[in-house]
């Protein structure tokens, strides 16, 4: 033990200096790590240098590119023998997981694969600096200790998961700092401006995107991750400046799918880290704050895919700069932060090397148990392939493909949990219905994504507690404890419209694909209409909101109209339905006032200081990457200079809008609405508008708590229970069924319900006397999944969540819950499109 401590302690010093065979980071960069920030291109340059200098033991591969065109790399470091056999090691690892196509018998005698991910949060900058020290220590030919470790391990390093965010922070900081850094927290170098460097280009938190893969960085990285499937994964982070270092074992709750081995080995790793931290007199904590429940983190996603997944948290973050004063009177430096991450990184490789045989044995057992169904309560999940759900089902299958989850068509009948009713019911499995087996290699991930209700052993969790995909995608589904017969592969629908000359065509309004097609048609200048009522024509039935395209109004296209429409519809997999007449069999004729022209709206989004960067990012990304529809971003502070005549729809994300308190700006804003402007207000923005004197919604009045009258000592609390007591009136994210008015434009394309993710305690009174429309309301006993504090649960009933009101010639849409949550809540996207394109037309 003492020899190991001395050896690693010596390594902490020697990595900072140059060796003849391989330059240290300091020798290569010209400065000591921690004395200045290293921009991404120089991090990459050093990794390239190491790989070029030592091609027999280090390999560097570019796996992708960010939105801002910065390269994304992984480095592979191991012994020369392992590196010469790298592809066979990868294939053998997939065989251990029952994922290889060749089905050959795997060997448990290979090296363990350890994946180290740095800087997923861009302004948590110390980890990329630590990555430079780590690759030097691992690759240095004169380092006998790491050479020994690498006989039993292949180390994969991603030096910066989020270079756009990191460089945003680094470039800003370098422009703010003086000749010497200032550790005072009130100095400007510690006051990072909006939106901060934590997120990626579109203001997304990449550490919450592992399972959903909405962002290009996540998509590219996890594609490579799933080709390797490591036994150990570490996600390096930073937390508050005054917090000591955190490492495994994690806090409760652990999801019950996490195996005993995975739990125990976290303790083994933590104890190995502790001996080095104890040696150096560094503070640390374990088993607090950071739990293992939500499936889309850099620790939980690997765990649910068979690995030992861990988060390491160093004190620091975007407010710490090169050095910052702590509450204890110390100065926390970038050098300190980098050295702590460097130490746990090497300690992870060491303990993984020493336990390589057990890691591979337990890894294989994890996947063998998955295939056998040893831990599967539900053996099958069935998704009914309803025509009206086509677009959401297509999006769901794409998500399953990204995660390597197998699915097939089914047949027969079964009995299982109905996600909508919450009851055990009989169901049939028809042609095209989708069956997802709970006994496949990725069965644990299937369970995490589909189980109706994840069981919490501790309600004090770090993130949302409900995410089940049938609710998130709004599809009719059943979970069966019996295996359902499968009958072959699913063939995804592929539309190929070959239009003939016709009176007109009708498009279903069902989801993002149809909204994207409509947006592109509008941009192309095609005149569209939509029906506010269902109709039948030529023996075909169409729902409210269906899009009608006629020759009338589109004369400028001449004979090329239908070809132009078909090209756009084919590109978006949207079917065109020919109609020979405007005289409908049921409903309103196409010339009726109930069939409305659709305007190509000019949309603006408020951003900047005071606005939630995550909320603004959701909207921005949705418009640019999913809808492909133009949007103008305006800083909320500049609203007084807005060119109101060039805005039809103004989107207000979650945020604090000071202009509403300014008489001149507020009056200008209100006048624009009365003259025909349309507002879409999300989350707290809806609350701020509710306080305007013209608003049709009011916060729901709280019922008086009669507990105090019944119990005179009810106010007495136990100090030790303060954290637990604090969650009695909260929900970190739970799913409720909302009753909706499907005849309202805000709810076109929906049945008479919607599944919402409730993140707070906010409800509004029902609108009355025709002041507005109650489009979506929460009634009693409608919770479906997730944790809700027992006091709050009594209150979350009989309130308004989604509403609209007219104001002069304009309108206001209130979306109290986040319908675009992390852009994986597919079920809410059509409602958002309705708010933009349908309401107020």
Buried (B, 14 or more C-beta within 10 A) or exposed (E): EEEBBEEBEEBBEBBBEBBEEBBBBBEBBEEEBBBBBBBBEBBBBBBEBBBEBBEEBBBBEEBBBBBEEBBBBBBBBBBBEBBEBBEEBBBBBBBBBBBBEEEEEBBBEBBBBBBBBBBBBBBBBBBBBBBBBBBBBBBBBEBEBBBEBBBBBBBBBBBBBBBBBBBBBBBBBEEBBEEEBBBEBEBEBBEBEBBBBBBBBBBBBBBBBBBBBBBBBBEBBBBBBBBBBBBBBBBBBBBEBEBBBBBBBBBBBBBBBBBEBBBEBBEBBBBBBBEBBEBEEBEBBBBEBBBBBBBBBBBBBBBBBBBBBBBBBBBBBBBBBBBBBBEEEEEBBBBBBBBBBBBBBBBBBBBBBBBBEBBBBBBBBBBBBBBEBEBBEBBBBBBBBBEBBBBBBBBBBEBBEBBBBBBBBBBEEBEBBBBBEBEEEEBEBBEBBBBBBBBBBBBBBBBBBBBBBBEBEEBBBBBBBBBBBBBBBBBBBBBBBEBBBBEEEBEEBEBEBEBEEBBBBBBBBBBBBBBBBBBBBBEEEBBBBBBBBBBEBBEEEBBBBBBBBBBEEBEEBEEEBBEBBBBBBBBBBBBBBBBEEBEBEEBBBBEBEBBBEBBBBBBBBBBBBBBBBBBBBBBBBBBBBBBBBEBBBBBBBEBEEBEBEEBBBBBBBBBBBBBBEBEEBBEBBBEBBBEEBBBBBBBBBBBBBBEBEEBBBBBBEEEEEEEEEEEEEEEEEEEEEEEEBEBEBBBBBBBBBBBBBBBBBBBBBBBEBBBBBBBBBBBBBBBEEEBBBBBBBBEEEBBBBBBBBEBBBEBBBEBBBBBBBBBBEBBBBBBBBBBBBBBBBBBBBBBBBBBBBBBBB
